[in-house]
Amino acid sequence: MGRGERGDLSDAEWERLRPFLPVSNGRCGRWRDYRQVIDGILHRVRTGVHWRDLPERFGPWKTVWERHRLWSADGTWDRLLQQVQAAADAAGEIDWDISVDSTIVRAHQHAAGAHRSITGSYRLKGSRVAGTPGRNPVAEPRRLAGGGGAGGEGLGRSRGGFTSKIHLSADDRCRPLSLIVTPGQRADCTQFIPVLEKIRVPRLGLGRPRKKPDSVAADKAYSNGPCRQYLRRRAIRHTIPEKADSQAARLRRGPRGGRPPGFDEERYKKRNTVERAINRLKNSRAVATRYDKRGYVFLGTVTAAALVIWLRT
């Protein structure tokens, strides 16, 4: 079977990605065709199939798996997503009135049992040592997460059982801007600041990456002092409903309780965009159910699914 299979990159999508792909470091031989490997990764992300059961048209399954693991570890998926976001921002296609939320992902039994030896930072097989000529790096290889048991791999216990949680921000076209993976029992409000801090959309020309949205909408899970103080400190307009107990406590204090936080009902109606972004992410079966043992690999899987959303919106 040739190009054009369901879920494969189109010619236009491939041309948008090709300039930003890393180059071989010259020490590991010639790398297999990028497009074939990426199509294999996206097929697995979409279907949730075992790596060993990938169709033969994608080449050796181990090559596809190793490339996905490498790119999840060295930040390549993040860089590709940021570059596609940068092109959309330069074209004026991003509305910076964003929304924040999270979603629980049930972990398959195969996601358990990761070795505890993955600590610190180290060079992975085939990792690049030099950037792609003509490309502005937008993320550096990072220290790998994991090695601390299930919690260190973003796995935990919640009412849904053995789960992970994806925290994200999304623009008005239901496209994820930033993604974080934590254990399933982690409270939403604890990841509000990290999610916003992870927004980083580079400029195609000169200038610093854009990190600050125009406004933020979130549900009551984010209605606490630290979240609101952070938004005020950065002068970000926000619409977050006040919790009933917080409102009662403020009223009990009388004049000392201060004024109620502002709330724009019309702006809050746009918060459904992040819910729809979650639905689009979970159309990928390897995101809706976690099969990856390593936390950084699962984050790479979610990032690859987000990249497809940006390419096809």
CORDA-V75391 format. One record per residue. N is the residue number from 1. SS is DSSP state (hx for helix, st for strand, lp for the rest). NEAR is the number of other C-alpha atoms within 12 Angstrom. Layout:
BEGIN
n=N ss=SS near=NEAR
n=N ss=SS near=NEAR
END
This chain:
BEGIN
n=1 ss=lp near=11
n=2 ss=lp near=14
n=3 ss=lp near=17
n=4 ss=lp near=16
n=5 ss=lp near=17
n=6 ss=lp near=15
n=7 ss=lp near=24
n=8 ss=lp near=30
n=9 ss=lp near=31
n=10 ss=lp near=23
n=11 ss=hx near=15
n=12 ss=hx near=13
n=13 ss=hx near=25
n=14 ss=hx near=26
n=15 ss=hx near=16
n=16 ss=hx near=26
n=17 ss=hx near=31
n=18 ss=hx near=23
n=19 ss=lp near=21
n=20 ss=lp near=27
n=21 ss=lp near=33
n=22 ss=lp near=32
n=23 ss=lp near=28
n=24 ss=lp near=23
n=25 ss=lp near=17
n=26 ss=lp near=14
n=27 ss=lp near=14
n=28 ss=lp near=15
n=29 ss=lp near=11
n=30 ss=lp near=12
n=31 ss=lp near=24
n=32 ss=lp near=22
n=33 ss=lp near=21
n=34 ss=hx near=28
n=35 ss=hx near=30
n=36 ss=hx near=32
n=37 ss=hx near=31
n=38 ss=hx near=39
n=39 ss=hx near=38
n=40 ss=hx near=43
n=41 ss=hx near=48
n=42 ss=hx near=41
n=43 ss=hx near=37
n=44 ss=hx near=35
n=45 ss=hx near=43
n=46 ss=hx near=32
n=47 ss=hx near=28
n=48 ss=lp near=30
n=49 ss=lp near=25
n=50 ss=lp near=24
n=51 ss=hx near=30
n=52 ss=hx near=19
n=53 ss=hx near=20
n=54 ss=lp near=28
n=55 ss=lp near=23
n=56 ss=hx near=20
n=57 ss=hx near=22
n=58 ss=hx near=32
n=59 ss=lp near=25
n=60 ss=lp near=22
n=61 ss=hx near=28
n=62 ss=hx near=22
n=63 ss=hx near=27
n=64 ss=hx near=36
n=65 ss=hx near=33
n=66 ss=hx near=25
n=67 ss=hx near=41
n=68 ss=hx near=40
n=69 ss=hx near=33
n=70 ss=hx near=30
n=71 ss=hx near=40
n=72 ss=hx near=35
n=73 ss=hx near=39
n=74 ss=hx near=37
n=75 ss=lp near=34
n=76 ss=hx near=38
n=77 ss=hx near=42
n=78 ss=hx near=42
n=79 ss=hx near=37
n=80 ss=hx near=40
n=81 ss=hx near=39
n=82 ss=hx near=40
n=83 ss=hx near=36
n=84 ss=hx near=42
n=85 ss=hx near=41
n=86 ss=hx near=32
n=87 ss=hx near=23
n=88 ss=hx near=28
n=89 ss=hx near=26
n=90 ss=hx near=21
n=91 ss=lp near=13
n=92 ss=lp near=12
n=93 ss=lp near=18
n=94 ss=lp near=28
n=95 ss=lp near=26
n=96 ss=lp near=32
n=97 ss=st near=31
n=98 ss=st near=43
n=99 ss=st near=46
n=100 ss=st near=52
n=101 ss=st near=43
n=102 ss=st near=41
n=103 ss=st near=36
n=104 ss=st near=36
n=105 ss=st near=41
n=106 ss=st near=34
n=107 ss=st near=36
n=108 ss=lp near=24
n=109 ss=hx near=17
n=110 ss=hx near=16
n=111 ss=hx near=29
n=112 ss=lp near=27
n=113 ss=lp near=23
n=114 ss=lp near=26
n=115 ss=lp near=18
n=116 ss=lp near=19
n=117 ss=lp near=18
n=118 ss=lp near=24
n=119 ss=lp near=17
n=120 ss=lp near=14
n=121 ss=lp near=16
n=122 ss=lp near=17
n=123 ss=lp near=17
n=124 ss=lp near=23
n=125 ss=lp near=20
n=126 ss=lp near=26
n=127 ss=lp near=29
n=128 ss=lp near=27
n=129 ss=lp near=19
n=130 ss=lp near=19
n=131 ss=lp near=24
n=132 ss=lp near=20
n=133 ss=lp near=13
n=134 ss=lp near=13
n=135 ss=lp near=22
n=136 ss=lp near=27
n=137 ss=lp near=26
n=138 ss=lp near=31
n=139 ss=lp near=27
n=140 ss=lp near=20
n=141 ss=lp near=27
n=142 ss=lp near=20
n=143 ss=lp near=20
n=144 ss=lp near=31
n=145 ss=lp near=32
n=146 ss=lp near=32
n=147 ss=lp near=25
n=148 ss=lp near=21
n=149 ss=hx near=24
n=150 ss=hx near=29
n=151 ss=hx near=29
n=152 ss=hx near=28
n=153 ss=lp near=38
n=154 ss=lp near=41
n=155 ss=lp near=43
n=156 ss=st near=30
n=157 ss=st near=22
n=158 ss=st near=21
n=159 ss=lp near=14
n=160 ss=lp near=19
n=161 ss=st near=19
n=162 ss=st near=28
n=163 ss=st near=38
n=164 ss=st near=46
n=165 ss=st near=42
n=166 ss=st near=45
n=167 ss=st near=44
n=168 ss=st near=45
n=169 ss=st near=46
n=170 ss=st near=45
n=171 ss=lp near=40
n=172 ss=lp near=31
n=173 ss=lp near=30
n=174 ss=lp near=33
n=175 ss=lp near=42
n=176 ss=st near=52
n=177 ss=st near=51
n=178 ss=st near=42
n=179 ss=st near=46
n=180 ss=st near=41
n=181 ss=st near=42
n=182 ss=st near=39
n=183 ss=st near=37
n=184 ss=lp near=32
n=185 ss=lp near=29
n=186 ss=lp near=28
n=187 ss=lp near=25
n=188 ss=hx near=32
n=189 ss=hx near=29
n=190 ss=hx near=24
n=191 ss=hx near=31
n=192 ss=hx near=39
n=193 ss=hx near=30
n=194 ss=hx near=24
n=195 ss=hx near=34
n=196 ss=hx near=39
n=197 ss=hx near=24
n=198 ss=lp near=26
n=199 ss=lp near=34
n=200 ss=lp near=31
n=201 ss=st near=35
n=202 ss=lp near=31
n=203 ss=lp near=25
n=204 ss=lp near=24
n=205 ss=lp near=14
n=206 ss=lp near=10
n=207 ss=lp near=13
n=208 ss=lp near=15
n=209 ss=lp near=26
n=210 ss=st near=26
n=211 ss=lp near=27
n=212 ss=lp near=28
n=213 ss=lp near=34
n=214 ss=lp near=22
n=215 ss=st near=32
n=216 ss=st near=45
n=217 ss=st near=45
n=218 ss=st near=44
n=219 ss=lp near=31
n=220 ss=hx near=26
n=221 ss=hx near=25
n=222 ss=hx near=32
n=223 ss=lp near=33
n=224 ss=lp near=27
n=225 ss=hx near=20
n=226 ss=hx near=16
n=227 ss=hx near=32
n=228 ss=hx near=30
n=229 ss=hx near=19
n=230 ss=hx near=23
n=231 ss=hx near=29
n=232 ss=hx near=17
n=233 ss=hx near=15
n=234 ss=lp near=20
n=235 ss=lp near=15
n=236 ss=lp near=23
n=237 ss=st near=29
n=238 ss=st near=37
n=239 ss=st near=34
n=240 ss=st near=34
n=241 ss=lp near=29
n=242 ss=lp near=27
n=243 ss=lp near=19
n=244 ss=hx near=15
n=245 ss=hx near=14
n=246 ss=hx near=20
n=247 ss=hx near=21
n=248 ss=hx near=14
n=249 ss=hx near=17
n=250 ss=hx near=19
n=251 ss=hx near=16
n=252 ss=hx near=13
n=253 ss=lp near=13
n=254 ss=hx near=13
n=255 ss=hx near=11
n=256 ss=hx near=11
n=257 ss=hx near=15
n=258 ss=lp near=14
n=259 ss=lp near=14
n=260 ss=lp near=21
n=261 ss=lp near=23
n=262 ss=lp near=17
n=263 ss=lp near=22
n=264 ss=lp near=20
n=265 ss=hx near=16
n=266 ss=hx near=11
n=267 ss=hx near=24
n=268 ss=hx near=27
n=269 ss=hx near=23
n=270 ss=hx near=29
n=271 ss=hx near=35
n=272 ss=hx near=27
n=273 ss=hx near=32
n=274 ss=hx near=38
n=275 ss=hx near=32
n=276 ss=hx near=28
n=277 ss=hx near=39
n=278 ss=hx near=39
n=279 ss=hx near=26
n=280 ss=hx near=29
n=281 ss=hx near=38
n=282 ss=lp near=30
n=283 ss=lp near=22
n=284 ss=lp near=33
n=285 ss=hx near=28
n=286 ss=hx near=36
n=287 ss=hx near=42
n=288 ss=hx near=32
n=289 ss=st near=34
n=290 ss=st near=43
n=291 ss=lp near=36
n=292 ss=lp near=42
n=293 ss=lp near=35
n=294 ss=lp near=40
n=295 ss=hx near=42
n=296 ss=hx near=38
n=297 ss=hx near=39
n=298 ss=hx near=42
n=299 ss=hx near=44
n=300 ss=hx near=40
n=301 ss=hx near=51
n=302 ss=hx near=52
n=303 ss=hx near=44
n=304 ss=hx near=42
n=305 ss=hx near=43
n=306 ss=hx near=42
n=307 ss=hx near=39
n=308 ss=hx near=38
n=309 ss=hx near=35
n=310 ss=hx near=35
n=311 ss=hx near=30
n=312 ss=lp near=22
n=313 ss=lp near=21
END
